[in-house]
Amino acid sequence: MAWSLRQLIESRLGDQYRLHEQYLNPSLVRVQGIIGFDKIYTRGEGAYLWDGDGTRYLDLLTGFSVFNFGRAHPAIKQAIQELLELDRPNLIKMDCPLLAGLLAEDLARRMPGGLDAVFFANSGADSVDSALKFARAFTRRHRVTYLEHAFHGLTLGTLGINGGEDFRKGFEPLLPGAEAVPMNDLDALDRQLRQGDVAAFTVEPIQGKGVYIPADDYLPGAQRLCRKYGTLLICDEVQVGMGRTGRFLCSEHWGLEPDIVTLSKSLGGGYVPVSATITRRKIHDAIFSRLEKCQVHSTTFGQNELAMAAGLASLHVLDEERLVERSAAMGEKLLKGLTALQDRYEMIAGVRGKGLMIGIEFQAPRSLALRAAWTAAEAAQKGLFAQFVVMALMRDHHILTQVAGPDVNIIKFLPPLIIGDEEVTTILAAMEQVMAEAAEVRGRVWAQSVELVKHALSR
Ligand SMILES: Cc1ncc(COP(=O)(O)O)c(C=O)c1O
């Protein structure tokens, strides 16, 4: 009998948590069980996932912003199917593949400041590692500066510019001479850069961990300092690019002209891993400086046809469906609705975001009984209340979302850019109900806390 993937999936459906427990990451399996995320999804389409019982889930996690176009987008799927039908010669390596040229051309046309040289790789961290190499080669300096709370990936290179102690601990020594500065402190950045040995200042225009948005004058000021001291400005748009924040690049909100831009996640349309590091020709050529160095930086699967086809189709969909504009419009509605909730529920400390990247921060309640519950949760593990909210949204409203980072009472919404009024209404109604329940110490939001606090204390 011919081997069939469909039959394999059907015959083994339900085995996944056991298999992951045995062969992959059992800690993650446990966490998913504890927070009630151990579902068996069988289908994904648009903004939704379905489990085997036919229950529908609204996806505000989008694979950490991989599914800006929603799941199983027909145009992207068709491009991939067409490519497979064409049996095109892929990864010859000693040729110049057409699709890579076309995708590079399309990306370059969307870049500010004439960035027109592209390097393709496979992941967000890959693209940032590449950016750091370009910066070092061009400036002939070795140090890099980054922001506190930054997240640029978890390879050994990018860990060196990770602003989270939890991620770094146990893997040092990391990049020598890499130093973090606080966001919105231009003097601190000046003190770093004026030493004249900093190759690059790497920044997420809006930070993914915590959804921290810089003050209006910070990034333009940082760019001025970079120019003054000959440091390259790297804008890591891996999460915030591709229309996520209501502009194609998030850095457009501040009119920035970065020296290097990184993109990944949604560039593969939710189907294929791909990343791009986009820079100026002079910077690009600093690595490939002589003919014998033409492959001194490369990766086997970079420029592969599946990824390039998915990238071209994704950019087409972004334009065709005006998803950048939609992200801005829907984001504004969602932000407005959530901000109105803040007026009614004291535990919402703040709502912030641009386009469809939104963070909601929580704070301790004033009432004595609630405050005791909050303090117990915080003592067990910082940021636990945000996890309660994530759990309640899943359990009672079938909404997938996430805490915005370790040890913070912030949740993050990253819906697909295709959402409409229906989804905005659903999200607001769900948040209203969860916050109303959280205002009752005997409400379900707190009831689930006992179990979670127990697990946190047993860590
Ligand atoms: C801003 C940013 N840069 C880089 C990365 C790393 O991407 P990857 O996980 O594909 O290596 C991420 C991942 O979340 C990210 O958010």
The ligand as a Tripos MOL2 file, in Angstrom:
@<TRIPOS>MOLECULE
LIG
   16    16     1     0     0
SMALL
NO_CHARGES

@<TRIPOS>ATOM
      1 C1         12.3120   40.7140   17.1000 C.3       1 LIG1
      2 C2         12.7460   39.3000   16.9130 C.ar      1 LIG1
      3 N1         13.9480   39.0480   16.3830 N.ar      1 LIG1
      4 C3         14.3840   37.8000   16.1960 C.ar      1 LIG1
      5 C4         13.6140   36.7250   16.5560 C.ar      1 LIG1
      6 C5         14.1220   35.3430   16.3680 C.3       1 LIG1
      7 O1         13.4200   34.6740   15.3590 O.3       1 LIG1
      8 P1         13.5340   33.0970   15.2280 P.3       1 LIG1
      9 O2         12.8010   32.5090   16.3890 O.co2     1 LIG1
     10 O3         12.8830   32.8130   13.9080 O.co2     1 LIG1
     11 O4         14.9710   32.7670   15.2360 O.co2     1 LIG1
     12 C6         12.3510   36.9360   17.1130 C.ar      1 LIG1
     13 C7         11.5150   35.7970   17.5040 C.2       1 LIG1
     14 O5         10.5240   35.9020   18.1680 O.2       1 LIG1
     15 C8         11.9100   38.2550   17.3020 C.ar      1 LIG1
     16 O6         10.7170   38.5180   17.8410 O.3       1 LIG1
@<TRIPOS>BOND
     1     1     2 1
     2     2     3 ar
     3     2    15 ar
     4     3     4 ar
     5     4     5 ar
     6     5     6 1
     7     5    12 ar
     8     6     7 1
     9     7     8 1
    10     8     9 2
    11     8    10 1
    12     8    11 1
    13    12    13 1
    14    12    15 ar
    15    13    14 2
    16    15    16 1
@<TRIPOS>SUBSTRUCTURE
     1 LIG1         1 GROUP 0 **** ****
